Amino acid sequence: MPVLFIVAIVILYTTGKLGLNIWGTLIFGVIGLLFLLGQWDSAQKDNKEKEQKELNKMKGKDLK
């Protein structure tokens, strides 16, 4: 996903459709990448929680 985002930013900048100068484009790119990183981190935490809940269910069934 981040690679596609960077490619899209570069294409939009080179074609002039983004409407920003180089610094605006860089700032936009960094903010976008930080957003993607935050989403990825949140998804990783959710997956860990789901995995832990599943392990707890499996342990609970073994004890009975």
PAMISE-960389 format. One line per 5 residues: number of its first residue (from 1); their letters; for each residue x negated, y negated, z of C-alpha. Coordinates in steps of 0.05 Angstrom, whole numbers, always signed. Last residue first. Layout:
BEGIN
NUM	A	X,Y,Z  ... .
END
This chain:
BEGIN
64	KLDKG	+264,+571,+625  +193,+544,+626  +182,+555,+551  +243,+514,+532  +218,+454,+571 .
59	KMKNL	+149,+459,+540  +181,+457,+470  +223,+397,+489  +162,+361,+517  +124,+375,+454 .
54	EKQEK	+180,+346,+412  +182,+284,+456  +106,+276,+448  +111,+282,+372  +166,+230,+369 .
49	EKNDK	+125,+183,+412  +63,+193,+370  +103,+181,+306  +131,+116,+335  +61,+92,+353 .
44	QASDW	+36,+107,+283  +95,+71,+252  +81,+9,+294  +8,+10,+273  +26,+15,+200 .
39	QGLLF	+76,-43,+206  +24,-86,+240  -28,-69,+187  +21,-88,+132  +34,-155,+167 .
34	LLGIV	-41,-167,+174  -50,-152,+100  +4,-203,+82  -27,-256,+127  -95,-243,+95 .
29	GFILT	-67,-246,+25  -28,-311,+38  -91,-342,+67  -132,-320,+7  -79,-346,-42 .
24	GWINL	-75,-412,-6  -150,-418,-8  -153,-401,-83  -99,-451,-102  -26,-431,-100 .
19	GLKGT	+29,-427,-153  +35,-351,-151  +53,-347,-225  -15,-373,-247  -32,-310,-287 .
14	TYLIV	-96,-301,-247  -61,-312,-181  -4,-265,-194  -52,-211,-218  -97,-220,-157 .
9	IAVIF	-39,-219,-109  -9,-157,-141  -76,-120,-138  -84,-139,-65  -14,-113,-49 .
4	LVPM	-25,-49,-88  -89,-37,-49  -54,-51,+17  +0,+0,+0 .
END
